[in-house]
Amino acid sequence: MMMMEILKGKHSRKNVLAPACMSGTILLAFKRHYPKKRIHYYGIETDPIFVKMSAINLFLNKMWGEIICVAEQGEDDFKFGYR
């Protein structure tokens, strides 16, 4: 609910970040609440399969964004991403 409250304000940026996006369902739900706004969606996940699922969900729902796969906690490595 907090992400939705941010867009109701007068913020100039229209970016949404899901730090543990899994398959991207939170990002999809956010788009359903704001279908006409141009929003950039970003997701971070540690599991490569979920990263691919999120990227496919963004593509199939015509959403602009980026999903990245990062290493487990304790490692500072970026693995890969989809835009």
C-alpha positions as CSV (number, residue, x, y, z in Angstrom):
1,M,0.0,0.0,0.0
2,M,2.9,2.4,0.6
3,M,4.0,2.4,-3.0
4,M,0.5,3.4,-4.0
5,E,0.4,6.2,-1.5
6,I,3.7,7.6,-3.0
7,L,2.1,8.0,-6.4
8,K,-0.9,9.9,-5.0
9,G,1.5,12.6,-3.8
10,K,3.2,15.2,-5.9
11,H,6.3,13.3,-6.6
12,S,7.8,14.0,-10.0
13,R,9.4,10.6,-10.4
14,K,7.3,7.6,-11.4
15,N,9.5,4.7,-10.4
16,V,8.5,1.6,-8.5
17,L,11.0,-0.7,-6.9
18,A,10.3,-4.2,-5.7
19,P,13.4,-5.3,-3.7
20,A,12.3,-9.0,-3.6
21,C,10.2,-9.1,-6.7
22,M,9.8,-12.9,-7.0
23,S,7.8,-13.4,-10.3
24,G,6.8,-9.7,-10.5
25,T,3.3,-10.0,-9.1
26,I,3.6,-6.9,-6.9
27,L,4.7,-4.9,-9.9
28,L,1.7,-6.3,-11.9
29,A,-0.7,-5.4,-9.1
30,F,0.7,-1.9,-8.9
31,K,0.1,-1.5,-12.7
32,R,-3.5,-2.6,-12.2
33,H,-4.1,0.2,-9.7
34,Y,-2.5,2.8,-12.0
35,P,-3.1,1.6,-15.6
36,K,-2.8,5.0,-17.3
37,K,0.3,6.3,-15.6
38,R,3.7,5.9,-17.2
39,I,5.7,4.2,-14.6
40,H,9.1,2.6,-14.7
41,Y,9.2,-0.7,-12.8
42,Y,12.4,-2.1,-11.2
43,G,12.8,-5.4,-9.5
44,I,15.7,-7.1,-7.6
45,E,15.9,-10.8,-7.0
46,T,18.5,-13.5,-6.1
47,D,16.9,-16.4,-7.9
48,P,17.6,-16.4,-11.7
49,I,14.4,-18.3,-12.5
50,F,12.3,-15.6,-10.7
51,V,14.3,-12.9,-12.5
52,K,13.3,-14.4,-15.9
53,M,9.7,-14.8,-14.8
54,S,9.6,-11.2,-13.8
55,A,11.1,-10.0,-17.0
56,I,8.6,-12.1,-19.0
57,N,5.7,-10.7,-16.9
58,L,6.9,-7.1,-17.6
59,F,7.1,-7.8,-21.3
60,L,3.8,-9.6,-21.6
61,N,2.0,-6.8,-19.8
62,K,3.7,-4.0,-21.8
63,M,5.4,-2.6,-18.8
64,W,8.7,-0.7,-19.0
65,G,11.3,-1.6,-16.5
66,E,14.4,-3.6,-15.4
67,I,14.8,-6.7,-13.4
68,I,18.3,-7.6,-12.0
69,C,19.6,-10.7,-10.4
70,V,22.0,-10.1,-7.5
71,A,24.2,-12.5,-5.5
72,E,23.1,-13.8,-2.1
73,Q,23.7,-11.7,1.0
74,G,27.3,-11.2,1.9
75,E,28.4,-11.0,-1.8
76,D,28.5,-7.7,-3.7
77,D,28.2,-9.2,-7.1
78,F,25.7,-8.3,-9.8
79,K,24.9,-11.4,-11.8
80,F,22.7,-10.3,-14.8
81,G,19.6,-8.4,-15.6
82,Y,16.9,-7.8,-18.2
83,R,15.7,-4.5,-19.5
